[in-house]
Amino acid sequence: MNNIFIILIISFNALIFSQEVFEGYTLFTPGGGGGGGGATTYLKDNNLNNIQTWSHSRGAASMPYLMPGDEPGYENTFLLYPYRVNNPTMESGGVGGAFEVLTWDGDLVWEYELSNNDYQHHHDVEPLPNGNVLMVAWERKTASEAYAAGRQSIDNPLNQMWSTAIFEIEHDGNGGGEVVWEWHLWDHLVQESNPQLDNYGIVSEHPELFNINQGNVGSSGGPGGANADWMHINAVTYNAKFDQIAFSSRYHDEIYVIDHSTSTAEAASHTGGTYGKGGDFLYRWGNPQNYNRGNNGDHILGDQHSINWIPEGYPGEGNFILFNNGANEAVEFVPPVDEDGFYFLEDGEPYGPDDTIWDSPYYSTAMQGGAFRLPNGNTLITDCDSGDIEEVTLSGSVVWAYSQSGNNSNIARAQKYALDYFDEVDSGIAGDINDDGILNILDIVSLVNLVLADDYNSTADINQDNIINILDIVSLVNLILAN
């Protein structure tokens, strides 16, 4: 009897805990995914009080992010805000063009614009642990280039094909940025229509490549008029543990994972990087008919947005979660991956899993939408069209909600940060003097130069005695040998 009573108490406590709202601050920008003009970004507590607001002269391209500063505390964070430039060079749904990084008080730290004849940023950005920023962009290709690459038909008034590129931007120290890494879908194509053209191969034998003849290329109408949007990538996310990037294609009902450990040259090839595949897909999921495997029953995603990994320590850690617009729900699924980031695929079969492991209550939005797991197991869901943000438990109960009123009230996506999320600052790898993410001889050279110049640097003070000297060099050598 006592055992039954204990089980009932544990079950009751688990139920009560799962019904609790997660204590945190919710960040969002109304107007994202919709109209232009100016905008305001809000950081609100659970009582809907404004903790901070930021005013912008140009409308949002998608969702904002908070980035850690050099010191702990929210007051030292930076706001990363993707926005729409006035005259984009390519225009369709989700067009952007630039991002800005602002202080807590709204002062501009740096910004970067990607809107030229070859590339046009759209939709999402993603802050990286090193302070750099990923940008998604359309890459303009002419019809001639597309046909030479194996495309069989283009049916849009522009007679163009907009492919996809992802750029990593680093602050240049002078208020701007520079590209330090890039990946291009155009380097990872396959077609089985014409052996005399580039990229020829059997599509089903190359799930690591994308079929250039899959889907339509743009249309004669839509936001901004005629366009040549082929993939419509609407979200990008990063996994620091695996050094991988995932992104989502609305038009092809599929998500993709690529290796970020590559050099730019390796990213343009089919070899190199931690996983040995260069810039080819490491994993893809949602619609295996894109690579001529599976059937209609395996086509699970539709018009999805907001792909992201569930962080370590959260319920479902390592799984993917996203908003599946076509099914009117948020879903979670378990990728077939080992502890080192390698994905499993059986010969001739589509990538797993066969199904999702969790789905939310009904939410319907044609534009954007988001789903992010919270540390207590709840999920923050954004209904973009309605301007609604709701926190739901694993059982589907709504425990917190916010609704944006007024005109142009849509919200692309929202995120919720724990109250103590920025209480600690990640100082990176101990001994990584040149901040390249690797411990090697170059760090010793950098440290020796600092010692010779008598130039104190806290990162170089390996033994933390407030002096940099030969003892720090010895400590650094030991760290390198230990790694």
Buried (B, 14 or more C-beta within 10 A) or exposed (E): EEEEEEEEEEEEEEEEEBEBBBBBBBBBBBBBBBEBEEBBBBBBEBEEEEEBEBEBEBBBBBBBBBBBBEEBEBEBBBBBBBBBBEEBBBBBBBBBBBBBBBBBEEEEBBBBBBBEEEBBBBBBBBBBEBBBBBBBBBBBBBBEBBBEBBBEEBEBEBBBBBBBBBBBBBBEEEEEBEEEBBBBBBBBBBBBBBEEBBBEBEBBBBBBBBBBBBBEBBBEEEEEEBBBBBBBBBBBBBBBEBBBBBBBBBBBBBBBBBBBBBEBEBBBBBEBBBBEBBBBBBBBBBBBBBBBBBEEEBBBBBBBBBBBBBBEEBBBEBBBBBBBBBBBBBBBBBBBBEEEBBBEBEEEEBBBBEEBEBBBBEBEBEBBBBBBBBBBBBBBBBBBBBBBBBBBBBEEEEBBEBEBEEEBBBBBBBBBBBBEBBEEEEEEBEBBBEEBEEBEEEBBEBBBEBBEEEEEEEBBBBEEEEEBEEEBBEBBBEBBEEE
